[in-house]
């Protein structure tokens, strides 16, 4: 993790400018810190709130929004190696291969690049990777706390980018696949994983929908399930033409 | 201009390139070796869940690709998963290198493995820590010039034809976009209220000053509540603050003058500050400053 951290800090020193969209993130974060939540999201009502909130916290504490945003990205990018280790461990059951997973993630250029910018991708990637890691652990042992943490991280990932809900949508499909693969243990699998999924879903909902509710009275139009994807699915199904 | 027949292929090529760039070449090679060493994956529930999420994620990428402007950064989670899938490639590659020990006696398994890891670190970290070929120095150079010329204690205003706000951000300036006929303006602001208008044909919006929309007009450009067109350009600069107003255009002074010559309007009363040239003169920015309000009298 130290190596990953050093590489990400190194990247910060090499690149001096930020992404085009970063200006918007910092602008919304600053407005949130100084003018309050009511009007903060008027510049981009669809933006998920978590990363903006971390920038606003930085601003509130007197750290410049750009520095706060970069710090969050670097720290999240560093923690991604831990998630990589956990995922590697679940898939290979071998400490050496898990370490190689963490190592490859630590040195991957694209993952380093996104960990340096004032963008939400690094935070999103780490949160969804942790959600996957806990789900993989839960898929084996079926412990409730593992599924709960998977739901929590999927919720936090959704608060960072709407694609975070992919985990919650994928789990029931995996249960169906597993029921098919392990037909001889149909009942056992069903009773083991259906409650686990609903527990993960409950934690996911508790983590996301209250935020959507809080943001209802503000300029934000963020929704847990992205309107773009619904719009696209509707247009594909011929229900309604995609207005965008 | 791409023919509509080739458009889907062109778009698909873009997507494949984004995938290849995000995964990175060392990992593509490792994936091949990983396939040869796939026995290392334990064929249990976690692998099935991993593959379901992986496939789901690819489907999602396609939905996003066809429903909104696509960016490589959307592939960050996909990249994470591909990196995990490529892990068994490392011991396989080390194993293949180890076969050379027939000819190189000191090549032990540990040395082979270390060699593979060092090559991966060298290529990957080298790529990540190499400054971009396009360092975009103008985002820092132009704000320095603006700060140098701005009257002390005043917040500068930057009017620019670029939709990129970074120069304004680094100059701590208020950003106003100068439309040169490349924007479909759908909103206007009158007495503080933003309302929708019939989209202006591009050719009519040359010299118009617009701001980014908020709330319902988010993502669109909103006409400012001032007279529009290059005829009023000097007056608008005066009204917006005179010498704290800077005009930045992504062209040479000569090219910018053509806009006024074409309409037989005198060039506005703004002071030329500097022409910035980058990429061996292919990229030119010209910076001007408004004249102080007193000078107008």
HADDOCK unambig.tbl for C-alpha pairs under 7 A between the chains (distance, minus, plus):
assign (segid A and resid 10 and name CA) (segid B and resid 129 and name CA) 6.70 0.50 0.50
assign (segid A and resid 11 and name CA) (segid B and resid 128 and name CA) 6.74 0.50 0.50
assign (segid A and resid 11 and name CA) (segid B and resid 129 and name CA) 5.41 0.50 0.50
assign (segid A and resid 14 and name CA) (segid B and resid 129 and name CA) 6.58 0.50 0.50
assign (segid A and resid 14 and name CA) (segid B and resid 131 and name CA) 5.69 0.50 0.50
assign (segid A and resid 15 and name CA) (segid B and resid 131 and name CA) 6.37 0.50 0.50
assign (segid A and resid 20 and name CA) (segid B and resid 164 and name CA) 6.28 0.50 0.50
assign (segid A and resid 20 and name CA) (segid B and resid 166 and name CA) 6.55 0.50 0.50
assign (segid A and resid 23 and name CA) (segid B and resid 165 and name CA) 6.90 0.50 0.50
assign (segid A and resid 23 and name CA) (segid B and resid 166 and name CA) 6.61 0.50 0.50
assign (segid A and resid 23 and name CA) (segid B and resid 169 and name CA) 6.82 0.50 0.50
assign (segid A and resid 42 and name CA) (segid B and resid 214 and name CA) 5.01 0.50 0.50
assign (segid A and resid 42 and name CA) (segid B and resid 215 and name CA) 4.60 0.50 0.50
assign (segid A and resid 43 and name CA) (segid B and resid 213 and name CA) 6.83 0.50 0.50
assign (segid A and resid 43 and name CA) (segid B and resid 214 and name CA) 4.50 0.50 0.50
assign (segid A and resid 43 and name CA) (segid B and resid 215 and name CA) 6.25 0.50 0.50
assign (segid A and resid 43 and name CA) (segid B and resid 218 and name CA) 6.07 0.50 0.50
assign (segid A and resid 44 and name CA) (segid B and resid 214 and name CA) 6.91 0.50 0.50
assign (segid A and resid 44 and name CA) (segid B and resid 218 and name CA) 6.09 0.50 0.50
assign (segid A and resid 45 and name CA) (segid B and resid 215 and name CA) 6.22 0.50 0.50
assign (segid A and resid 88 and name CA) (segid B and resid 84 and name CA) 6.56 0.50 0.50
assign (segid A and resid 90 and name CA) (segid B and resid 46 and name CA) 6.45 0.50 0.50
assign (segid A and resid 91 and name CA) (segid B and resid 41 and name CA) 5.91 0.50 0.50
assign (segid A and resid 91 and name CA) (segid B and resid 42 and name CA) 6.04 0.50 0.50
assign (segid A and resid 91 and name CA) (segid B and resid 46 and name CA) 6.20 0.50 0.50
assign (segid A and resid 91 and name CA) (segid B and resid 47 and name CA) 5.88 0.50 0.50
assign (segid A and resid 92 and name CA) (segid B and resid 40 and name CA) 6.24 0.50 0.50
assign (segid A and resid 92 and name CA) (segid B and resid 41 and name CA) 5.28 0.50 0.50
assign (segid A and resid 92 and name CA) (segid B and resid 42 and name CA) 5.77 0.50 0.50
assign (segid A and resid 97 and name CA) (segid B and resid 87 and name CA) 6.87 0.50 0.50
assign (segid A and resid 100 and name CA) (segid B and resid 87 and name CA) 6.53 0.50 0.50
assign (segid A and resid 101 and name CA) (segid B and resid 84 and name CA) 5.68 0.50 0.50
assign (segid A and resid 101 and name CA) (segid B and resid 87 and name CA) 5.85 0.50 0.50
assign (segid A and resid 104 and name CA) (segid B and resid 83 and name CA) 6.73 0.50 0.50
assign (segid A and resid 105 and name CA) (segid B and resid 83 and name CA) 6.72 0.50 0.50
assign (segid A and resid 107 and name CA) (segid B and resid 121 and name CA) 6.19 0.50 0.50
assign (segid A and resid 107 and name CA) (segid B and resid 124 and name CA) 5.87 0.50 0.50
assign (segid A and resid 107 and name CA) (segid B and resid 125 and name CA) 5.59 0.50 0.50
assign (segid A and resid 108 and name CA) (segid B and resid 124 and name CA) 5.70 0.50 0.50
assign (segid A and resid 109 and name CA) (segid B and resid 124 and name CA) 5.37 0.50 0.50
assign (segid A and resid 109 and name CA) (segid B and resid 125 and name CA) 6.24 0.50 0.50
assign (segid A and resid 109 and name CA) (segid B and resid 127 and name CA) 6.16 0.50 0.50
assign (segid A and resid 109 and name CA) (segid B and resid 128 and name CA) 4.53 0.50 0.50
assign (segid A and resid 110 and name CA) (segid B and resid 22 and name CA) 5.80 0.50 0.50
assign (segid A and resid 111 and name CA) (segid B and resid 76 and name CA) 6.94 0.50 0.50
assign (segid A and resid 112 and name CA) (segid B and resid 128 and name CA) 6.44 0.50 0.50
assign (segid A and resid 113 and name CA) (segid B and resid 128 and name CA) 6.51 0.50 0.50
assign (segid A and resid 121 and name CA) (segid B and resid 73 and name CA) 6.86 0.50 0.50
assign (segid A and resid 121 and name CA) (segid B and resid 76 and name CA) 6.90 0.50 0.50
assign (segid A and resid 125 and name CA) (segid B and resid 76 and name CA) 6.21 0.50 0.50
assign (segid A and resid 125 and name CA) (segid B and resid 77 and name CA) 5.39 0.50 0.50
assign (segid A and resid 136 and name CA) (segid B and resid 46 and name CA) 4.79 0.50 0.50
assign (segid A and resid 136 and name CA) (segid B and resid 49 and name CA) 6.81 0.50 0.50
assign (segid A and resid 139 and name CA) (segid B and resid 45 and name CA) 5.98 0.50 0.50
assign (segid A and resid 139 and name CA) (segid B and resid 46 and name CA) 5.79 0.50 0.50
assign (segid A and resid 140 and name CA) (segid B and resid 45 and name CA) 6.17 0.50 0.50
assign (segid A and resid 140 and name CA) (segid B and resid 46 and name CA) 6.39 0.50 0.50
assign (segid A and resid 167 and name CA) (segid B and resid 53 and name CA) 6.74 0.50 0.50
assign (segid A and resid 170 and name CA) (segid B and resid 52 and name CA) 6.46 0.50 0.50
assign (segid A and resid 170 and name CA) (segid B and resid 53 and name CA) 5.66 0.50 0.50
assign (segid A and resid 170 and name CA) (segid B and resid 56 and name CA) 6.64 0.50 0.50
assign (segid A and resid 174 and name CA) (segid B and resid 48 and name CA) 6.95 0.50 0.50
assign (segid A and resid 174 and name CA) (segid B and resid 49 and name CA) 5.47 0.50 0.50
assign (segid A and resid 174 and name CA) (segid B and resid 52 and name CA) 6.02 0.50 0.50
assign (segid A and resid 219 and name CA) (segid B and resid 215 and name CA) 6.45 0.50 0.50
assign (segid A and resid 232 and name CA) (segid B and resid 67 and name CA) 6.00 0.50 0.50
